[in-house]
């Protein structure tokens, strides 16, 4: 071995020893896993908006110095809206990427699969937009739900339908945990609120493209209201075909959406006249008032994308802020410490202040009184900010503001 | 009245299925393989029409030919680059041919869906209507102007294609290659050229279907999956390689799904075609109008 080579080897060994002696967590970023749909057949539209909301908050937090001196890194996995892929994605995020928490899931069927993994590894899982009541009913301490839930929507829809005095209601729901769950929840809510209402729901395949056979029979015997519990693109096709067949919205039949479609950026481009007179359950309306932090997030989103912000942006923002706040409170990135902090803290986010409920059942680890709005589009292309708000936080329901189609 | 409504709607859907399926039938007739990327030709046509009209700021009628042009070009390129190895100087492919076709066209399908998703974006887009009639009543049925027009154009294209395949020199070359590739080449017909033309025509037809339906079924990266699955069922039902069979099977399937969804169950709508498929395969495996070949 030559002298020169020995010297080089010694330098290398010394460098390696120095590197090994540096504490591993000195400036390591905090890794947070995000499983969401980035390709079909998942709802990529939702995935994109959730990602937008998360990125805005990540940049805000990192600009302010991160969390306890550490920057946040978001690690994305594409679950394609397929539960098995979601399960594999979360497994990979936890075991290989060593994330300290999961945020961002937005489709109920995926959530139901993924929370099993989070439970197994005892990793906090913040449900950004999965509405199925079953997720809450499981009672997993790792799972936190700042998102809306089907029972909340059902309550709101039953209240509105009761106010409208409808007698016969038909619902179209997609064949997923969210869709079928919401349809059943509405059935339960209507039984309590208006037991005389005749209610029937039809499950539609979300991958199908022609729903005319389900719609045509309603022409000869139109119901008083048609409810929709579906996501795009199938939801848009159903709306267009309901309009084409003259079923809803019409002078006889209300069209009422329970999925919050109205604030999607591509809504009007895809439904045109079919969206006029649509009654919408929503989780955000510019007139409902949001805290200063929410206004900041909304403004940043509008500057970046030229679109009005919507509830998915705010839900995503709150999901990440919850984890950030929990880490700050716990002064630790250990998953069990984050879980304890999430359970006990009073959180003030972009949509308001709340504490997670400990009541078992549908309220478990849920923001129970999550604010919602009911509004109606009265013109084609109408932005949400210009719609008629008929119900909101501090605004009791006034059904007389709703107008039937002519 | 409901039954008339369902029957007419079923026929309309059947015509649109036929527009997709005849292209696949032609491909199978020539190459004896199924193209699993066929649905993506539909998808590309849907986007070509929708985005072409928006980007170029032209009337939808002028944008409509863009779809078959794009579909045709992609079809030609697919045949030349992906399918040519099936019959051009690779003797061992004769025994792995089906597996090769499945793998390569399936992979191409996944590539196209994800490419469009990333390049164009995931948001569904509604194509511009050719006529500004959102709905009208025609007897007992309600239709949109676009649906009515798509049906009329679809029927015209299918009739023209059937005539071309039966009665023109080009059509007779296709029939010759479909019946016997070796025999056709001995007669002076270039099978590779015919195959390429057929793939191009199939791509153009599927893309045209996508364009005609874009104002009804919003274009999205995975929009081709649904018509593709229907096409595979139709091609087998009608008899693989038989255009008449495909057209008849399309109409039967459209009407069957329409009635079955209302009188049996909407939830099982997509299974009716599969049930009929299984029954037909058990009783008449060659389909309604199975292809007859000649051995040289």
Interface residues (C-beta under 8 A of the other chain):
Chain A: X38 X39 X40 X41 X44 X45 X47 X48 X175 X202 X203 X204 X205 X207 X208 X209 X210 X212 X213 X214 X216 X217 X219 X220 X232 X233 X236 X237 X240 X243 X244 X245 X246 X265 X266 X269 X270 X271 X272 X273
Chain B: X1 X2 X5 X6 X9 X13 X113 X114 X117 X122 X123 X124 X125 X126 X134 X135 X142 X143 X144 X147 X213 X216 X217 X218 X220 X221 X222 X223 X225 X226 X227 X257 X258 X259 X261 X262 X266 X267 X269 X270
